[in-house]
Amino acid sequence: VESRFETGPKKDHRLCTPPVTDACEEAVETANHNKLLLVHATKNQLVVCGSVFRGICSLRNLSNVEDQIYFSDTNGEKSYVASAEESVSVVGVMSSFSTRESKTLPVFLVGKGYGSHDSTKLIATRILEDYSEWVYFDSIVEASAVQANPFVLRYL
């Protein structure tokens, strides 16, 4: 083992909105299940998305995972990537996105199952740097046709 970091437990609860403060009385020490680990090789970084804080991700130094490069729990629902539920699967793959200005941005595509307290975005493209109005982990492209439907369809 070259480097090690424990991602939990953290003070959290599914009903708490990040950042979790003492105002959320339901918050307790909660195990963090690592849902997505992706290597961002060009920047020597590791994308880490867990089950705490509604699936918010962080960036860590790939050579020394104790070194956190980026984490923010104040960007709201747009930054919820993974699922807070242990049984919900999350998959991802690294890619790039070309802007209209011909700038190539590092991104990852993420797909996930639907959990009862999750965002309805099941498939999204997430950015891995600040660019224009986007911040780290913003969803820049959404497959809106593949979103969870809270209504049960009934056929007569």
N, C-alpha and C positions, 0 to 999 in steps of 0.2 A: 504494500500500500504506500503510494507516494504522498497522498494528501487525503484528508478526511474532514468532513463537516456534518454535523447533525442538524437536520432541518426541522426538528420538532422534539418535544411538544411545544406548542405555542398557545397563548391565551386567546381563545376563539370560540365561536358558536355559529352554527348555520344561520341563525337569525340576526347576528351582528353584522353591521355594514362596516367594512374597513374604512379608516383605521379603527381597530377595536380599542375602545377606551373603557374606563370604569363605568361609564354611563350605560354600557350594555351589561346588565346584571346577569344575563345568562352565560356570559363568557367564563370558560373554565380551561384548564390545561388540556389541550386537544392534540392527539397524535396527528402528525402530518404524514400523509401517504404521498410519496413522490409519484406523480401521475405522468410526467413527461420530462425526459432528459434528452436534450439535443446538443450535439457538438457543433459549434459555430467556428469551424476550423480556421477561416481566414482571419479571425480576430482572436484566436486562441481563447475562446470563451465557451462556457457551458450554460445553456438555457435550462433553468430548473423551475418546474411548475408543480406545485403540490396541492393538497386538498384543503389546507387552511387558508383563511382570508379569501374565500370564494374562488380559489384557483388562480390567484395572482402569481406571476412568475418573477424570477430574479435572474440576473446575469452574474456568473462567477468566473473567476480566472481558471481556465482549464488546467494550468500548470500547478495551481495552488487553490483548491476549491474553498479554502477558508476565506479567501479574498473576495468579498462581494463587490462587484463593479457597479451594479445598478439594482435598486429596488425602490418602488414607490407604492404605497397603499392609499394614496390620496387622489388617484385619477378616476375613481368611480367605476361604474359598471362596464365601461368600454375596455377596462383592463382585466376583466375576469376571463381567464383563458381556459383553465382546467375545470374540474368539477369538485365540489366539496364532498361528494358522496364516494365512499370507498369502492362501491361496486360499479361505478360508471367508468367505462374505458375511454382513454384519450390517446390519440395517435398524432404524430407530426413528422414533417420532413422539411429540411432546409431547402431554400430556393432563393431566387432574386426577383426583383420587380423593377421594370424600366418605366421611368416617369415620362411625361410628355416632353420634358427638357432633356431627355436622353441620359438621365442620371440613373445608375443602377443601385438599387437599395437592397440590403440584406433583409430577407423575410423568412418566416416559416409558415407552412400551411398546417392547420390543425383541424382535426375532426374529432368529435366527441359524442358520446351518448347523452341522453337528456336526463338530468336529475331534477328532483322536485323543487330545489331552490336555486337552480342554475339559470344562467342567461339562455335565451332561446337560440342563440347563434351556435349551430351545430357544426358548421364548416366555415372557416374564416382564414384570411391571410393576415398575419401579424407582422408588424415592422420591428426591426431590431436596432433602430437608432432614432434619434430625434430628426425630423425633417419637416420643414414648413410648419403646418399646424398639427402634425402628428407627433406623438411622443412614443417612447419605447412601449411595445406591446399593443399599441392601438390596432384595431381591426381596420385595415385599409381596403380590403375587398371582402365582401360577404356573399355567400351563396344563399340569398334570401329565399330562394325557392325551396331550400332544404332547411327549414326552421321548424322547431317543435311547435305543434299545434295544441293549445291547451283545451281544445274542444273535442269531444268524442263524436265521431261521425256515426250517424244512425241511418240505416237504409230501411225503407218501408217496403 
